[in-house]
């Protein structure tokens, strides 16, 4: 029996693809929580209703966020 769950988006799966110059490909399936983490880190926003558009923060903005992230994590670990 097929499960007919109504979803608000049409995403079936997400895969990270590493495409090498020597024509090798590595496809890594991602779980929803992993995609959420990556999107938050990159400031990535995807139109999941129709997959027509996406936007992402600049490399400089992501670099600044990652500096702050690592600084906060380092401080938390030092306090423990």
N, C-alpha and C positions, 0 to 999 in steps of 0.2 A: 504494500500500500504506500503510495507516494504522499509525502508530507507537504501539504499546501500552505506554507507559512507566508503571509503577506509581508514583504519587506519594503522599507522606504527607499532603498537603493537597489541597483541591479548588479552589485559586485558579487561575483561567485568566488574568486580567489585573487590573491596578489602574489606575484613572484618577483624577486630581485634577480635580474639577469646580468651576469658579468660576461661581456663579449670581448674576447681577446683578439689581437691583431692576427694571430695565427689561425683564426677561424674556430677556435675552441670556444664553447659556451658553457657556463655554469649557471644553472637555474636553481635558485634557493626559494622554496615556498615559505611564505611568511604567515604567521598567525595574526589575527586582528590586533592583539595588544602590541605586537612588534611594529605593525604598520602605524599604530597610533603614536608610539614612541618616536619613530622616524619622522612622522609628519610634524610632531611638536618640535623636534630638534631642528628641522629644516625650515619650519614655518611654511610648510606645504599645505595648500588647500586645494582639494579636488572636487569638482562638481560631480558627485557620485550619482546624481539622478540620471544624467545622460552622458557623462564622460566626455563632454565637449571641451571643457576648459580646466586649467589649473593655474595656480600662482605660487610663487615661492620667494622667500626673503633672499636678499643678496648674500654672497659669500662673506662679505664684510660684517653684515648683521649677524649671520650665523656664527662667525668666528668670535664676535664679542659675546654672544650668548654662551658659547662653549667655554670661553675663559671664565666667565662668571660661574657657570655650572661646576667646572673643575675646582675652582677656588672654594665654593661652598661645600662641595663634597670633601675636599681635603680638610677643611676646618671641622666638619662633622666627625670625620674619622679620628682626628687628633684629640677631640674632646672625649671620645669613648675610651 
